[in-house]
Amino acid sequence: MSSNANAGIDAGRGRFVTFEGGEGAGKSTQARLLAAALAEVGVDAATTREPGGSKTAERLREALLSGLVEPLGPAAEALVFAAARIDHVDHLIRPALASGRWVICDRFVDSTRAYQGALGNVDPSLIAALEKTAVGDCRPDLTLILDLPPETGLARAARRRGPGAVDRFEKQGPEFHEQLRRAFLAIARAEPERCAIVDADTDEATLAREIWSVVTRKLRPLRWLAARGEGAMGA
Ligand code: Z5A
């Protein structure tokens, strides 16, 4: 490998990976497994989630998922998701990336585009303005869209929940979840450089291997480490 094989890699900054998709797709599970796989090769990654991830954002999460904001309508919900995101980006995501940590986030801006935008019919110009305000240039390097039939994801979520009460979004009917799936696939098709669709209708280990193959191909963690002088050059 030539001595300048890592030229052009901005290794001062960590990489930002987001997981998106319907309920029960396995986002939280795979976020954890990806962080563990990165740790094995020597990459330090913070795992986080939305809504939430920082102190104030977690309080706003309670308001959103309890249904407190729902009567105000999808535009108001979009505002509150964006407010939570401002806190999360400012206090966790941006500082972590700047310090050279990777960040793995369970849901991010694409969930607002899908749930409040495509499903909630909130004006796309409002969604775009909120996104710009909350995120600025702090955009994901890679978004993994976990795709599976909604009934499979909902059954997984129901098994985990048991007889407990459903939250604001879980109570939606089958057509809502089909539309949601189409919305995420449309987002992925519109931004193929950033987004990768992964078939999530499989067991955890198989899915984790597929995700690792996408991450190594697109983000080259070993090369990133080598550019920092912290590891061997490689994938
Ligand atoms: N929302 C929004 O409207 N706008 C926004 O901007 C944002 C969010 C950011 C957050 O809910 C809600 O907020 C969400 C969208 C909305 N609506 N809903 N519903 P949440 O965080 O509570 O829920 P979620 O994001 O949908 O996560 P989830 O239900 O926990 O699903 P998951 O993270 O994709 O799955 P999991 O927790 O990894 O796995 C679920 C279960 O399946 C669990 O028991 C696992 O052990 C099992 N599992 C995982 N993988 C597999 C495989 N491969 N096979 C079999 N079983 C598996």
Residues whose N, C-alpha, C, O or C-beta is under 5 A from the ligand:
A	BS01	Z5A	G22 E23 G24 A25 G26 K27 S28 T29 Q30 E50 P51 F81 R107 F108 S111 T112 Y115 R156 A157 R160 F169 E170 A200 T202 D203 E204
